Amino acid sequence: MGTTRALTLRQNRCAASFTTGLMFVAGLVLISTFVSAQEPSAPNQKAQQSEGFFSSVSRWLAEQTANVGTSFNDARKRVEGFSSAAGDAAKTTVEGAKDAADAVVRIPTARAISGHEKCQLAPNGAPDCVAAANTICKAKGFASGKSLDMTTAEVCPAKVYMSRRSTGPECTTDTFVSRALCQ
């Protein structure tokens, strides 16, 4: 029933378009008749007006045909440009998928290893934990690692605690790698 309804709607649209076209042509004929009735003229002038009317309509139809042809050419060029852009996007996507697949292949060899390795201080005073993560991983037989979890502790000499203080200028803050992702 849906197909029948779609065909009926399509037929109604075609009929409406045809009727509109007929009404347009009839209107042009009536206008030209009205104009020629307003001005009494000789038989030669009526023939010239008829030829002028039909040549105008012919010229208008030729212009519309050229416009439609130009529109189709523009649409064809856009579709060609779109297909070229789609091809470029597909190439980029394939390359990205290969990179992602390579990363996924490496994941099974990665392991999270627990440990306790002190981070050395960098020249700017911040902890540098790359070497500590690598040390934890190499101790377990892996080639390299990256720190996953760090612990920070304040370390004070025994004399600070014996003097019943919890901190002092002698105390330092140490950072430790407690878990590393090893590969």
Helices and strands as residue ranges (DSSP letters): H 2-38, H 43-106, G 107-109, E 111-118, E 120-121, E 127-128, H 130-139, E 145-155, H 158-162, E 172-182
